[in-house]
Amino acid sequence: MNRTLDVPVPLRIAVLCGGESAERSVSLESGANVFRALTDGGHCCTSIDPAKTDLLAVEWERFDVCFVALHGAFGEDGCIQELLDGSGIPYTGSGAEASRLAFNKAAAKERFLQAEVPTPDAHLINRNTPLVTVRRQAERLGYPLIVKPNAQGSSLGVSLVQEATALDAALEQAFELDQNVLLETAVLGEEWTVSFLDQTQLPPIRISSQRTVFDYQAKYLDEETGYAFVSASSRVVQRAIEDTALRACLALGTRGLVRVDVRLDTQGCPYVLEVNTIPGMTSHSLLPKAAARLGWTMTDVCDRAVRSALRQSVVSHNRQKASTSNSGPRFARGNQHSGGPSSR
C-alpha cells in the first residue's frame, strides 16, 4: 500500500455507504454523490455496502484509500474505523476514538465540559431509569427541553418538549432508536452550523426552518428550510460561533470533514449541540453548501478529504516507525558489563 502522497491519479478508492443503520437511505445518497464526484475527478471508485458485503472478506490492499460515507451506527461510532485500522487502509474522517466520543452525545458533553466548551446542560437516562426520576430530572432542567437518543444521527428521534404532559411520548419515540436517551436544556436562539476540513474552516451557515427543531424532516425533506451565509448580529458573536465550533473539534480530536451544530441563547452566546464526524453529502447537506461558497465543487471537497486521509496515514505510519525504532533497549552491544546494560 502506498505510504507517500506521490500517488498518481487515478486513485483506487473504496466508497463505503449504505449499511444497516436507521440512516441507511441518507448514507446511500451521500455515497452516490461521493462516488460520482470522485469518478468525475478521474479516480477509480468501487462502492461497497456493508449490508451486502462482508467487510472482513474485502481485499483492502486493492485500494489506496477508503471514503467513509456510512452514517449512523457502525459508521460514525468508531466500529468501521477500528476495522479499517486493522486492515491498514487509509480512510477519510476521524479516527476510532474521536468517532466514538462524537457519536455518544453524553461522552462528547463530558469532553466539552473538560475543555470548557459551552454545551447545554443534560441528564442521561435509560429504559431502566424510574419514571419518577426521569420526571424529576426534567423538572430540574426546566421546560422546554430536548429529548433525543444518545447515539443517533440525522436528528432522528429528537423532540422538543414544551411541558411535562408531552414528556412520555417524546421518551418513547427516542427509546425506539436507543436504549439511552438524553434530556437536554433547550437553547432556542439562532441555529448555526460550522464545517471544517481538518482545521480549515468553511463559511458558517445560519439555518432557518418553520420547525422549532432542525429535525430529520427539516434536514432532508423540507424544501422550505432556509440556509443563509450572513453575518451574525455582530462580528463578536460570529467570531464566538466559529471559535466555539473549532474548540469542540479540538476537544474531541476530530480530523477530516467535520460539521459542528451550534445554537445561540438569548444573549447571543453559542452552545455546541453536537459534532458530526461524517457529515452528510446529499443534495440537502450543509457541508457541500459551505464548500460551494468557497468555490469548491463536490469533486474538490471529496478529493481534498481523500488527500487529507492519505496525509494522515503517512504521518501515522512515520510516527509508528519512529516509535518502534526508539523502543529498543537503550544500550550498545560494545558497552555491556557483566551482561548488564551500559552505564549511559
N, C-alpha and C positions, 0 to 999 in steps of 0.2 A: 504494500500500500504506500502511496506517496506520502512523504513527510516533509516536503517543501512546498512553497507556494508557486513554484515554476511548473504548474500543471497546465498543459495545453488544452485549449477548447477543442473538441467538446469534453467537458467533464462527464463522468458517468455518475448520474445522480439517482438515488432511490428516493421516491416521494412517498412518505408514509401518510395514509389518510384513511378515513372510514372508522374501523374499529367497532366496538360493541357498546360504547357509552351512550348516554342519553343525548349526546351531541353528535351522533353519527352523521346526520344529514348535513349539518354545518361543516363538519370535517371533510366530507366528500366534496362539498362545493369549494372549500378552501384548497383542498388538494388538487382539484381540477384546474383552478386558476393558477396555482403554483406550477403545475405540470406544463400548462400552456405557456406561461411566462418564461420558464427556463428553456423550453423547447424553442420558443421564438428567439431566445438568446444564443442558440446554437448548441445547447447541451443535449446530451443523450439521456433521456429520462425513462425510468421504469416506475409505474405506480404500484404500490404494494398495500393491500388492505388486510390488516391483521385478523379481521373477521373471516377471511377466506384463505389466508396463507399462514402456515406455521413459521413464525419468525425464526425459530431455532433451526429450521431447515434451510433458511436463505443463505446463499453463498455471498456473504457480505464483502469478501475480497474482490468481487466483481465490480464494486462501486468505489468511487473516490470519496463520496460524501453522501450523507442522508439528510434530506429535508423533512423535518418532523412537522406535519400538519394535523396531528392527532389531537383533537380537543377532548377534554373531559378525562375521566378515569383511565388509567393506563398510559395516556398520552402526556398529561400535564402533572402527574403526581410522582414522577421520578422513576416509575417502573420501566418504561421504554428506554429511558436514559441509562439505567443500570444495565439493561440488556445490550444496548449499543456500546456501552463502555467495555463490557465483557467481550464483545465481538471485535473491538479495536477499530471501529469505523468512526470517523469524524461526523458530527451531526449538528444541525442548527439548534439554536436556543440554549437555554440554561442547562447546567448540569443537574445530576440527580438530586443533590441536597437542596439546592435553591428551588428546584421544581417542587419537591415535597413541601417545603416551607410555604411557598406561594399558594399552592393548591389547598393547603389546610389553613383556612382563614383564622382559626384560633391561634395556631402556631405562628402565623405571619404577624398577627397582632402582638404576640409576646415579643417577637423580634423588633417590631416597630417601637414598642414601649421602651425596650432596652436601648434603642438608638435615638430615643426622643423624637420619633416621627409621629406627628399627631394622627390619631385614628379614633373613630367613635368608640365609646365605652360599650362593652358587650359581656354577655354571660353565655357559656357553652352548656348545653343540656343534651340529654339523650332520652331514648324512649323509656328508660327505667327511672328517670327523674320524676319524683312525685309531682302531680299536677299542682298541688298546693304550693310546692317550692317554686315551680315554674312561674306561677302567677305572682308570687311574692317577688321574684327576681324581675319580672316585667314591671311591676309597680315601682320597684326601686330604680329601674332605668327611666321610667316615665313614658307616657304615651305622647305623641305617636312613636312607634318603634318599628324596626325592620326585623322580620323573621326570615331566615334563609338557611339552606343546607350548608353545613360547614365545609364540605368538599364537593363542590359542583361549579360548573361554569355557565356562561351564557345567560346568567341571571335566572336560570331555571329554578322554580320553587320559591322564588322571592316574593314576599308580600309586605306591603305597608299596612300596619295595624294601627288604626286611629284610636281604638278604645278596646277595653277589656273583653267586651262581648264578641269581638272578632278574632280573639287570640286562638281559640281552639281550632277553628277552621284553617287558619294560617299554619299552625303547627302540623296539622295532619297533611297539608299539602307539601310542606318541607320534608316531613318524615317519609313520604313516599319515595324520596330520592336519596336520603341519607339517614343513617341511624343517629347521627349527631347534628344538632341544629344550633344556630347562633341567634340569640336575641341581641339586637344592636340598637343603640340610640339612633334615632332618625335625624340625619342632617339634611335639611330640605332647601338649602340655598341652591345656587347655580351648580350644575354638574359639568365638569371638565374632564378631558382625557388627554394624557401626555404620553407620546410614544417615543421609544428610543431604539437605536441600533447600537448596541454596546453603550457607550456614553455619549453618542451623538444624538442630541435631542431633535425631534421633529416638531413642527409647529403645533402648539396646543389647540385643541378643538373644544368649543363650548357646545353643549348638547341641549337642544330644546325639544320637548315632547309634550303632547297633550296628556300623557300618562304621568302620574305622580312618581312612579318608579320606572327607571330605564330598564325594563324587563325584556324577556326574550321576544315578545311581540313587537316592542318598540325597536329592538336592535335589528331584527331580521325581516319583519313582515310589514311594518307600518311605514308607508311611503310619506307620511306627513311628519315623521321625525326630522328635526332640523339640525344642521351642523354648521357652525359659523367660525371662521377664522377672524375673530375680532379680539381687540384688547379687552382685558378685564376692566373693571370700573376704575382702576388706577394701575400705573406701572408697578407700584409696590405690591399690589395684590397679585398681578400676573407673575412677577418675579417669585413671590412666595409659592404660587402654584407650581411653577417649574422646579424650584429648589426642593420643595417637599416631595415631588414625584421622583426626582433623582435620588434623594436620600432614602426613599423607600426601596429603590432598586439596589442601592449600595448596602442597605441593611440586610437584604436577602441574598446578596451575592449573585444577582442575575447577570446574564450576558445575552448577546444576540438581539433579536427582535423582542421587545417588551412593550406592554401598554399598561399605564397606571391610571386608575379611575379615582377621581378626586371630587369631593363636594365642599362647597363653601358654606359656612354658617352665616348667621345674620350680620355678623361683624366683618365678613369677608375673609375669615381665617380658613385655610384649606385643611381638610381631613382626608386621609387616604382610605378609600373603601377597600380596594384590593389591587393586587399586581397580577397581570395576566402574562404568563411566560410563553404561551403560544397564542398570540393574538390571531383573530380571525382574518382571513384573506378573501372574504366573499365580496360580492358587489356592494353590500351594505357596511362592510367593515371599516373601522375608523383609521387603523394604521395606514392602509393604502391611500386613504384620502389625505392624511397628513403628509405622506411622502410625495404625493402628486403636487402638493402646494410648493414643494422644493423643486419641482420639475422632474422628479423621479418617476419613471414608468414602473409598472409591475415587474417587468423584467429587471430593471435596475434594483428594485427592492430585494427580489429573490436572489439575484446574483450577488449582491452585497452581503446578504445573510449567509450564503454559501461560502464566500471568501472569508467572512468572519469565522465560520466554523473551522475552515482549513487553517487559519492563523492560530486559532486557539489550540488546535490539535498539535501544531508544530511546537507551540510554547509548552504545552503539557508534556509532549514527548521529550523535548530538550531538558525540561526540569526534572523529569523522571530519570533520564540518563545521568544528569549531574548528581542527583541524589544517590543513585546506585554507585557511581564512581567514587563518591565521598563516604560511602557507608562501610568500607572495608576496614580491617584492623589498622590502627594508627602506629605501625612500627615498620622499620626497614629490616629486611632479612639480614643485612650485614651487621646490624646493631643489637642483635639478641644476646642476652647474658644469661647463661644457665637455663636456657629455654624460655625465659620470661621476656616481656616486652621491653623495648628500649626505654631509656630514662627521659626521652624527649616528651 
